[in-house]
Amino acid sequence: MKELLIITSYFPPESGAASNRIFHMSEGFQKRNYHVSVLTALPNYPAGKIFKAYRGKFKITSNENNVTIHRLWIYASNSKNKLLRLLAMLSYSFSLVWFFIWNKIPKTVIVQSPPLLVAFTCMLFLKSKHRKLILNVSDLWPIAGLELGALKKNFSYKMLERIEHFNYKKASLILGQSEEILTHIKSIYPNKATFLYRNYPDFKINFKPPSTRVTKPLKIVYAGLLGIAQGVFKLCQELDYKSIELHIYGRGAEQELVEAFISDHPELPITYFGEVSRQELHDTLLNYNIAIIPLLNRIYGSVPSKIFEYAKLGLPILYFGGGEGDSIVNENGLGWVAKAGDYSDLNMVISKINSNEITEVFKERIKTVAESKFDFKRQFDALQQHL
C-alpha cells in the first residue's frame, strides 16, 4: 500500500472550501488504497480561536475514516494585525518542523498553498529529505493579497514573490484549481509539470429536492465565509431590494458588520441564519430560487468552489466575481453573470431575471451539466496518472 502525507492549514471540523477540498482529497486517496496521513493545525478557522475540544493540547493524533490525522499546535489568530497573522503562520511552521524531525515522512507529500510561509517551510525542509513534493495551489499569493488591498508592492511583497517562486521551483508537480493559476506558474517555470485540479464536490444527495414555484420576491441566498474577499457587507448595502429577499448563512470577519446592518435596517428583507452544518445547508439551499456568489474584487486565479457545489445541487447561480468563474457559469448555462464590482450592473441583471425561467427542467439541466463536467471521481482518476 502506497503511503501519502497531505499537509494543510485547514481541515474538518473547520468549515469552508479549503477544509472540504483537502478532506475530499484525503478520502479520494484512501478509497484508492493509499495509506493517507494528514498533517494540520489544531482547528481554529475562521474564528481565530482553538476549538474548545482541542484547547490545551500540543498535538492530537486520531484515525478518522481510515485516515490518520495529526493536529499540531498553532498560535491561532484572525486579527487584522499583520504581525499577529505572521506569528500564527510562523507558530504552525515551527510545529511542522518539530514533526518532521521526530516522525517518519512518506516519500510522497502533498502541500497546500497558501499560506505561503507554511508551504515554504514544507518545501524547504522536505526537499532536502528527497521527498516527491506536490504543491496544491488554490489561490495565487501574493497577487491575491495585492488585489484585495491587503498587501502593497514593497520589500515585503518582493520577499513573498521570492518565496512563491521557490515553492514552485521545488515542487515535482503543481496542482492548480484554475487555468489562470496554471498560466501564471507556467509564465515563471514553463517546463514545470502541472495538473488542473478543480475543487469539485464529492457528496451524494440523499433527499428529494422540493418542487417550488418561483414567485416574486425572488429568494436569493448567500452561504459561506463572511470574509473580506466575499464582500457580503457591501452586498447588503448595495442591493436593490424591490423584488428580492436576501438570506445569509455562514460566519467570518464581517459577521458583526452584517448583523449590525440588518439591525439598523429592519425595513430591508435580509435574514441572517448563522452557520449550519454542510448537510443541513444542502437541505436548506434548495428552498431558495437563486444562490449568489460574490467577490468584493476580481481576484486573478480564483474560481469559487461554490460554483461546482451549487451546480451539483441544481441550484441556479448568480455570479458576481469576474475572471474564470464568469466563463464557467456562462458557458455551462448555470445561471447569470454580473460585472465584477459593478453593483449597478448586478441590480440590473437581477431586475431582468424572469422567474418563469427558473423551472424544474432548468434545475435538472444544471445538475446534468455538473454530473458530466464537474465529476470528482473522474478528475481524481486522472490525477492518479500524474503521481
RANOR-V299121 format. One record per residue. RES is the residue in three letters. PHI is phi in degrees with one decimal (NA if undefined). NEAR is the number of other C-alpha atoms within 12 Angstrom. D_LAST is the distance of its C-alpha to the last C-alpha in Angstrom with 2 decimals. Layout:
# RANOR-V299121
res=RES phi=PHI near=NEAR d_last=D_LAST
res=RES phi=PHI near=NEAR d_last=D_LAST
This chain:
# RANOR-V299121
res=MET phi=NA near=12 d_last=14.48
res=LYS phi=-71.6 near=18 d_last=11.25
res=GLU phi=-102.0 near=26 d_last=12.19
res=LEU phi=-144.8 near=35 d_last=10.83
res=LEU phi=-113.8 near=39 d_last=13.14
res=ILE phi=-113.2 near=45 d_last=13.64
res=ILE phi=-111.1 near=50 d_last=16.43
res=THR phi=-147.8 near=48 d_last=18.66
res=SER phi=-90.9 near=46 d_last=22.34
res=TYR phi=-131.9 near=38 d_last=22.86
res=PHE phi=-162.5 near=35 d_last=22.52
res=PRO phi=-54.2 near=31 d_last=25.03
res=PRO phi=-82.0 near=28 d_last=27.97
res=GLU phi=-66.3 near=32 d_last=27.77
res=SER phi=-98.3 near=31 d_last=28.04
res=GLY phi=112.7 near=34 d_last=26.57
res=ALA phi=-63.3 near=33 d_last=23.59
res=ALA phi=-62.7 near=37 d_last=21.53
res=SER phi=-68.0 near=33 d_last=21.99
res=ASN phi=-62.8 near=28 d_last=21.53
res=ARG phi=-60.1 near=38 d_last=18.20
res=ILE phi=-72.5 near=44 d_last=16.73
res=PHE phi=-59.9 near=39 d_last=18.62
res=HIS phi=-66.1 near=30 d_last=17.20
res=MET phi=-63.9 near=43 d_last=13.58
res=SER phi=-62.8 near=38 d_last=14.48
res=GLU phi=-65.1 near=32 d_last=16.38
res=GLY phi=-61.1 near=31 d_last=13.73
res=PHE phi=-68.4 near=32 d_last=11.39
res=GLN phi=-61.5 near=27 d_last=14.69
res=LYS phi=-70.8 near=20 d_last=15.83
res=ARG phi=-106.8 near=21 d_last=12.90
res=ASN phi=68.6 near=17 d_last=14.00
res=TYR phi=-96.3 near=24 d_last=12.17
res=HIS phi=-89.6 near=28 d_last=14.75
res=VAL phi=-103.4 near=38 d_last=14.43
res=SER phi=-120.4 near=37 d_last=16.60
res=VAL phi=-120.8 near=45 d_last=17.59
res=LEU phi=-110.7 near=45 d_last=19.57
res=THR phi=-145.1 near=41 d_last=21.96
res=ALA phi=-87.6 near=46 d_last=25.55
res=LEU phi=-58.1 near=40 d_last=28.58
res=PRO phi=-56.2 near=39 d_last=29.07
res=ASN phi=-152.8 near=35 d_last=31.23
res=TYR phi=-97.3 near=34 d_last=30.10
res=PRO phi=-96.4 near=34 d_last=31.89
res=ALA phi=-68.8 near=26 d_last=35.20
res=GLY phi=78.4 near=26 d_last=34.43
res=LYS phi=-135.3 near=24 d_last=35.84
res=ILE phi=-59.8 near=28 d_last=34.30
res=PHE phi=-58.6 near=23 d_last=34.64
res=LYS phi=-52.9 near=14 d_last=37.71
res=ALA phi=-68.5 near=13 d_last=36.10
res=TYR phi=-114.7 near=21 d_last=34.01
res=ARG phi=-68.8 near=21 d_last=36.73
res=GLY phi=80.1 near=16 d_last=37.92
res=LYS phi=-109.1 near=20 d_last=34.66
res=PHE phi=-98.9 near=24 d_last=32.62
res=LYS phi=-155.8 near=24 d_last=29.69
res=ILE phi=-130.4 near=23 d_last=29.09
res=THR phi=-116.1 near=22 d_last=26.60
res=SER phi=-143.1 near=17 d_last=26.39
res=ASN phi=-113.9 near=15 d_last=24.55
res=GLU phi=-125.7 near=19 d_last=24.15
res=ASN phi=55.0 near=18 d_last=22.96
res=ASN phi=67.4 near=20 d_last=21.26
res=VAL phi=-116.6 near=30 d_last=19.31
res=THR phi=-84.6 near=26 d_last=20.70
res=ILE phi=-113.0 near=34 d_last=21.88
res=HIS phi=-107.0 near=33 d_last=23.25
res=ARG phi=-109.8 near=36 d_last=25.55
res=LEU phi=-110.2 near=39 d_last=26.99
res=TRP phi=-61.3 near=36 d_last=30.21
res=ILE phi=-146.8 near=38 d_last=30.53
res=TYR phi=-80.9 near=31 d_last=33.67
res=ALA phi=-78.1 near=29 d_last=33.35
res=SER phi=-163.1 near=27 d_last=34.89
res=ASN phi=-118.6 near=26 d_last=34.76
res=SER phi=-62.9 near=20 d_last=37.74
res=LYS phi=-75.8 near=16 d_last=38.33
res=ASN phi=-69.4 near=12 d_last=39.24
res=LYS phi=-62.9 near=15 d_last=36.55
res=LEU phi=-67.0 near=13 d_last=37.36
res=LEU phi=-67.9 near=18 d_last=36.86
res=ARG phi=-65.3 near=22 d_last=33.50
res=LEU phi=-63.9 near=24 d_last=32.51
res=LEU phi=-61.6 near=21 d_last=33.81
res=ALA phi=-61.3 near=33 d_last=31.68
res=MET phi=-65.4 near=31 d_last=28.44
res=LEU phi=-66.6 near=28 d_last=29.67
res=SER phi=-64.5 near=27 d_last=30.62
res=TYR phi=-68.9 near=40 d_last=27.16
res=SER phi=-61.1 near=35 d_last=25.74
res=PHE phi=-60.1 near=26 d_last=28.36
res=SER phi=-63.2 near=31 d_last=27.30
res=LEU phi=-64.7 near=40 d_last=23.65
res=VAL phi=-60.7 near=27 d_last=24.85
res=TRP phi=-58.4 near=20 d_last=27.14
res=PHE phi=-66.2 near=29 d_last=24.38
res=PHE phi=-60.7 near=29 d_last=22.19
res=ILE phi=-67.5 near=15 d_last=25.32
res=TRP phi=-103.4 near=10 d_last=26.29
res=ASN phi=-132.7 near=13 d_last=23.16
res=LYS phi=-75.6 near=18 d_last=20.42
res=ILE phi=-107.2 near=31 d_last=17.06
res=PRO phi=-58.4 near=27 d_last=13.83
res=LYS phi=-68.9 near=22 d_last=11.61
res=THR phi=-113.7 near=30 d_last=8.75
res=VAL phi=-132.9 near=41 d_last=10.56
res=ILE phi=-105.2 near=39 d_last=10.48
res=VAL phi=-116.1 near=47 d_last=13.79
res=GLN phi=-84.2 near=44 d_last=15.94
res=SER phi=-138.6 near=39 d_last=18.25
res=PRO phi=-72.6 near=33 d_last=21.21
res=PRO phi=-73.1 near=37 d_last=23.15
res=LEU phi=-61.6 near=41 d_last=22.78
res=LEU phi=-66.8 near=36 d_last=24.50
res=VAL phi=-65.6 near=39 d_last=22.42
res=ALA phi=-62.1 near=43 d_last=19.17
res=PHE phi=-59.7 near=39 d_last=21.07
res=THR phi=-57.6 near=36 d_last=22.02
res=CYS phi=-67.7 near=48 d_last=18.50
res=MET phi=-65.8 near=40 d_last=17.28
res=LEU phi=-67.7 near=29 d_last=20.55
res=PHE phi=-78.4 near=26 d_last=20.78
res=LEU phi=-82.8 near=33 d_last=17.32
res=LYS phi=-64.7 near=29 d_last=16.55
res=SER phi=-68.3 near=14 d_last=19.74
res=LYS phi=-96.7 near=19 d_last=18.40
res=HIS phi=60.8 near=19 d_last=15.58
res=ARG phi=-96.5 near=28 d_last=12.68
res=LYS phi=-81.0 near=28 d_last=9.20
res=LEU phi=-105.7 near=39 d_last=10.16
res=ILE phi=-111.6 near=39 d_last=8.66
res=LEU phi=-97.6 near=48 d_last=11.92
res=ASN phi=-99.5 near=43 d_last=12.82
res=VAL phi=-97.6 near=44 d_last=16.03
res=SER phi=-100.1 near=39 d_last=18.46
res=ASP phi=-148.1 near=38 d_last=21.59
res=LEU phi=-92.1 near=38 d_last=22.67
res=TRP phi=-107.5 near=37 d_last=24.73
res=PRO phi=-90.8 near=33 d_last=27.28
res=ILE phi=-57.1 near=29 d_last=28.00
res=ALA phi=-61.2 near=28 d_last=28.14
res=GLY phi=-62.5 near=29 d_last=30.54
res=LEU phi=-66.8 near=24 d_last=32.72
res=GLU phi=-70.3 near=24 d_last=32.94
res=LEU phi=-83.0 near=24 d_last=33.77
res=GLY phi=83.8 near=17 d_last=36.48
res=ALA phi=-82.7 near=20 d_last=35.06
res=LEU phi=-128.8 near=21 d_last=34.62
res=LYS phi=-123.5 near=18 d_last=36.81
res=LYS phi=-76.5 near=17 d_last=36.14
res=ASN phi=-136.9 near=12 d_last=37.43
res=PHE phi=-61.3 near=11 d_last=36.43
res=SER phi=-61.8 near=18 d_last=34.22
res=TYR phi=-63.7 near=21 d_last=32.35
res=LYS phi=-62.9 near=18 d_last=31.81
res=MET phi=-66.5 near=20 d_last=30.47
res=LEU phi=-65.0 near=30 d_last=27.96
res=GLU phi=-62.2 near=28 d_last=26.90
res=ARG phi=-63.7 near=20 d_last=26.40
res=ILE phi=-64.8 near=28 d_last=24.27
res=GLU phi=-56.5 near=36 d_last=22.19
res=HIS phi=-65.2 near=28 d_last=21.72
res=PHE phi=-60.2 near=25 d_last=20.96
res=ASN phi=-60.4 near=42 d_last=18.11
res=TYR phi=-63.5 near=44 d_last=16.58
res=LYS phi=-61.1 near=28 d_last=17.31
res=LYS phi=-82.4 near=31 d_last=15.67
res=ALA phi=-78.4 near=38 d_last=12.27
res=SER phi=-78.1 near=29 d_last=9.42
res=LEU phi=-147.0 near=36 d_last=8.11
res=ILE phi=-118.6 near=40 d_last=10.69
res=LEU phi=-98.2 near=41 d_last=10.96
res=GLY phi=-125.8 near=35 d_last=14.62
res=GLN phi=-82.8 near=37 d_last=16.85
res=SER phi=-145.3 near=35 d_last=19.15
res=GLU phi=-63.8 near=29 d_last=19.69
res=GLU phi=-63.1 near=27 d_last=22.08
res=ILE phi=-61.8 near=36 d_last=19.59
res=LEU phi=-66.0 near=35 d_last=17.35
res=THR phi=-62.4 near=25 d_last=20.64
res=HIS phi=-62.2 near=26 d_last=21.79
res=ILE phi=-64.1 near=36 d_last=18.77
res=LYS phi=-65.6 near=23 d_last=19.03
res=SER phi=-69.3 near=14 d_last=22.74
res=ILE phi=-96.0 near=19 d_last=22.08
res=TYR phi=-129.4 near=23 d_last=19.22
res=PRO phi=-58.4 near=14 d_last=19.33
res=ASN phi=-97.6 near=17 d_last=16.69
res=LYS phi=-71.0 near=25 d_last=14.00
res=ALA phi=-71.3 near=25 d_last=10.63
res=THR phi=-133.5 near=32 d_last=10.92
res=PHE phi=-148.4 near=31 d_last=10.31
res=LEU phi=-76.8 near=29 d_last=13.38
res=TYR phi=-119.9 near=37 d_last=12.92
res=ARG phi=-68.2 near=46 d_last=16.52
res=ASN phi=-87.1 near=38 d_last=18.15
res=TYR phi=-73.7 near=39 d_last=19.08
res=PRO phi=-78.1 near=40 d_last=21.13
res=ASP phi=-135.4 near=30 d_last=20.72
res=PHE phi=-148.0 near=25 d_last=24.27
res=LYS phi=-107.2 near=15 d_last=27.01
res=ILE phi=-89.9 near=21 d_last=30.45
res=ASN phi=-99.0 near=11 d_last=32.82
res=PHE phi=-148.9 near=14 d_last=35.99
res=LYS phi=-90.2 near=14 d_last=37.96
res=PRO phi=-58.9 near=22 d_last=38.12
res=PRO phi=-66.7 near=21 d_last=41.74
res=SER phi=-91.3 near=17 d_last=43.61
res=THR phi=-119.5 near=20 d_last=45.09
res=ARG phi=-93.0 near=19 d_last=47.57
res=VAL phi=-83.6 near=24 d_last=47.03
res=THR phi=-132.3 near=19 d_last=50.11
res=LYS phi=-83.3 near=21 d_last=50.84
res=PRO phi=-74.3 near=23 d_last=50.05
res=LEU phi=-66.3 near=34 d_last=46.35
res=LYS phi=-94.0 near=35 d_last=44.36
res=ILE phi=-102.9 near=38 d_last=41.47
res=VAL phi=-119.4 near=39 d_last=38.97
res=TYR phi=-115.7 near=44 d_last=36.72
res=ALA phi=-137.1 near=43 d_last=34.31
res=GLY phi=151.7 near=44 d_last=32.02
res=LEU phi=-69.6 near=36 d_last=32.20
res=LEU phi=-94.1 near=37 d_last=35.61
res=GLY phi=-101.3 near=30 d_last=34.31
res=ILE phi=-63.6 near=28 d_last=35.59
res=ALA phi=-63.2 near=32 d_last=32.96
res=GLN phi=-75.7 near=36 d_last=33.86
res=GLY phi=65.1 near=34 d_last=37.56
res=VAL phi=-67.9 near=43 d_last=38.95
res=PHE phi=-61.6 near=34 d_last=42.18
res=LYS phi=-61.8 near=25 d_last=42.78
res=LEU phi=-59.2 near=39 d_last=42.03
res=CYS phi=-58.3 near=39 d_last=44.72
res=GLN phi=-72.7 near=23 d_last=47.15
res=GLU phi=-98.9 near=21 d_last=46.61
res=LEU phi=-66.8 near=30 d_last=46.35
res=ASP phi=-93.8 near=25 d_last=49.39
res=TYR phi=-95.7 near=27 d_last=50.17
res=LYS phi=-60.3 near=18 d_last=52.83
res=SER phi=-129.4 near=23 d_last=50.83
res=ILE phi=-137.5 near=29 d_last=47.88
res=GLU phi=-121.1 near=30 d_last=47.03
res=LEU phi=-116.8 near=36 d_last=44.11
res=HIS phi=-119.2 near=34 d_last=42.47
res=ILE phi=-123.3 near=38 d_last=40.08
res=TYR phi=-127.2 near=34 d_last=37.66
res=GLY phi=128.6 near=33 d_last=35.70
res=ARG phi=-153.4 near=34 d_last=36.43
res=GLY phi=155.9 near=32 d_last=35.73
res=ALA phi=-61.1 near=27 d_last=37.52
res=GLU phi=-94.7 near=29 d_last=39.77
res=GLN phi=-56.3 near=31 d_last=40.83
res=GLU phi=-64.4 near=19 d_last=44.25
res=LEU phi=-63.5 near=24 d_last=44.91
res=VAL phi=-64.4 near=34 d_last=44.17
res=GLU phi=-63.4 near=27 d_last=46.34
res=ALA phi=-66.5 near=18 d_last=49.13
res=PHE phi=-64.2 near=25 d_last=49.08
res=ILE phi=-63.3 near=25 d_last=49.40
res=SER phi=-64.6 near=16 d_last=52.20
res=ASP phi=-79.0 near=14 d_last=54.01
res=HIS phi=-131.0 near=16 d_last=53.76
res=PRO phi=-63.6 near=13 d_last=54.66
res=GLU phi=-77.5 near=13 d_last=55.80
res=LEU phi=-87.3 near=23 d_last=52.27
res=PRO phi=-82.3 near=27 d_last=50.29
res=ILE phi=-117.6 near=33 d_last=47.33
res=THR phi=-128.3 near=28 d_last=46.16
res=TYR phi=-109.6 near=33 d_last=43.72
res=PHE phi=-107.7 near=23 d_last=42.37
res=GLY phi=79.2 near=22 d_last=40.25
res=GLU phi=-102.0 near=26 d_last=36.86
res=VAL phi=-127.7 near=22 d_last=36.07
res=SER phi=-65.8 near=22 d_last=33.20
res=ARG phi=-63.4 near=26 d_last=30.46
res=GLN phi=-65.1 near=18 d_last=31.80
res=GLU phi=-63.7 near=17 d_last=35.32
res=LEU phi=-64.6 near=27 d_last=34.32
res=HIS phi=-59.9 near=33 d_last=32.87
res=ASP phi=-63.2 near=22 d_last=36.16
res=THR phi=-77.5 near=28 d_last=38.15
res=LEU phi=-56.5 near=37 d_last=36.47
res=LEU phi=-75.5 near=34 d_last=37.63
res=ASN phi=-85.3 near=27 d_last=41.21
res=TYR phi=-105.1 near=39 d_last=40.84
res=ASN phi=-85.8 near=42 d_last=41.21
res=ILE phi=-143.2 near=41 d_last=38.74
res=ALA phi=-107.1 near=42 d_last=35.98
res=ILE phi=-97.9 near=44 d_last=36.05
res=ILE phi=-121.8 near=45 d_last=33.03
res=PRO phi=-102.4 near=47 d_last=34.56
res=LEU phi=-131.6 near=41 d_last=33.46
res=LEU phi=-61.7 near=30 d_last=36.25
res=ASN phi=-135.9 near=29 d_last=34.93
res=ARG phi=-63.8 near=34 d_last=32.37
res=ILE phi=-113.6 near=35 d_last=29.25
res=TYR phi=-60.1 near=33 d_last=27.10
res=GLY phi=94.6 near=33 d_last=23.49
res=SER phi=-84.0 near=39 d_last=24.49
res=VAL phi=-131.5 near=39 d_last=24.00
res=PRO phi=-56.4 near=43 d_last=25.47
res=SER phi=-65.9 near=35 d_last=23.56
res=LYS phi=-60.5 near=43 d_last=27.03
res=ILE phi=-55.0 near=47 d_last=27.05
res=PHE phi=-75.2 near=41 d_last=24.53
res=GLU phi=-68.2 near=41 d_last=26.05
res=TYR phi=-67.3 near=44 d_last=29.58
res=ALA phi=-62.5 near=40 d_last=28.73
res=LYS phi=-64.9 near=37 d_last=27.47
res=LEU phi=-79.1 near=45 d_last=30.80
res=GLY phi=75.4 near=41 d_last=32.70
res=LEU phi=-98.7 near=49 d_last=34.23
res=PRO phi=-57.9 near=48 d_last=35.50
res=ILE phi=-113.2 near=46 d_last=34.21
res=LEU phi=-110.0 near=40 d_last=36.28
res=TYR phi=-98.3 near=45 d_last=33.89
res=PHE phi=-139.9 near=44 d_last=35.32
res=GLY phi=-136.3 near=39 d_last=32.56
res=GLY phi=74.8 near=32 d_last=32.17
res=GLY phi=69.2 near=30 d_last=29.24
res=GLU phi=-63.4 near=29 d_last=26.40
res=GLY phi=-60.3 near=41 d_last=27.53
res=ASP phi=-54.0 near=31 d_last=30.79
res=SER phi=-64.4 near=24 d_last=29.20
res=ILE phi=-63.6 near=32 d_last=27.12
res=VAL phi=-67.4 near=35 d_last=30.29
res=ASN phi=-66.0 near=23 d_last=32.57
res=GLU phi=-66.7 near=16 d_last=30.58
res=ASN phi=-102.1 near=28 d_last=29.81
res=GLY phi=60.7 near=28 d_last=33.32
res=LEU phi=-89.2 near=39 d_last=32.38
res=GLY phi=157.5 near=38 d_last=35.58
res=TRP phi=-129.4 near=39 d_last=37.19
res=VAL phi=-128.4 near=40 d_last=36.32
res=ALA phi=-117.4 near=35 d_last=38.58
res=LYS phi=-63.1 near=27 d_last=38.47
res=ALA phi=-56.4 near=29 d_last=36.64
res=GLY phi=78.2 near=27 d_last=39.25
res=ASP phi=-105.5 near=25 d_last=42.15
res=TYR phi=-72.7 near=27 d_last=43.84
res=SER phi=-64.8 near=18 d_last=46.63
res=ASP phi=-66.5 near=21 d_last=44.23
res=LEU phi=-59.2 near=30 d_last=42.54
res=ASN phi=-65.4 near=28 d_last=45.96
res=MET phi=-67.3 near=20 d_last=46.89
res=VAL phi=-60.2 near=22 d_last=43.78
res=ILE phi=-62.0 near=35 d_last=44.57
res=SER phi=-64.1 near=22 d_last=48.20
res=LYS phi=-93.4 near=17 d_last=47.29
res=ILE phi=-69.9 near=29 d_last=45.08
res=ASN phi=-90.2 near=20 d_last=46.97
res=SER phi=-59.0 near=24 d_last=46.69
res=ASN phi=-68.8 near=17 d_last=47.44
res=GLU phi=-75.7 near=19 d_last=44.03
res=ILE phi=-86.7 near=31 d_last=42.24
res=THR phi=-102.4 near=23 d_last=42.67
res=GLU phi=-64.3 near=24 d_last=40.86
res=VAL phi=-64.2 near=17 d_last=39.92
res=PHE phi=-60.5 near=26 d_last=38.31
res=LYS phi=-65.3 near=32 d_last=36.30
res=GLU phi=-66.0 near=23 d_last=35.18
res=ARG phi=-67.4 near=24 d_last=34.05
res=ILE phi=-62.1 near=34 d_last=31.91
res=LYS phi=-62.8 near=30 d_last=30.27
res=THR phi=-63.5 near=23 d_last=29.73
res=VAL phi=-60.1 near=28 d_last=27.98
res=ALA phi=-61.2 near=31 d_last=25.68
res=GLU phi=-65.6 near=28 d_last=24.87
res=SER phi=-88.1 near=19 d_last=24.09
res=LYS phi=-111.1 near=22 d_last=22.36
res=PHE phi=-116.2 near=31 d_last=20.99
res=ASP phi=-89.5 near=26 d_last=19.32
res=PHE phi=-61.9 near=29 d_last=16.85
res=LYS phi=-65.5 near=27 d_last=15.71
res=ARG phi=-64.6 near=20 d_last=15.22
res=GLN phi=-63.1 near=27 d_last=13.17
res=PHE phi=-67.8 near=31 d_last=10.96
res=ASP phi=-62.5 near=18 d_last=10.57
res=ALA phi=-66.8 near=16 d_last=9.62
res=LEU phi=-60.9 near=26 d_last=6.94
res=GLN phi=-57.3 near=20 d_last=5.37
res=GLN phi=-69.4 near=11 d_last=5.73
res=HIS phi=-97.4 near=18 d_last=3.82
res=LEU phi=-85.4 near=25 d_last=0.00
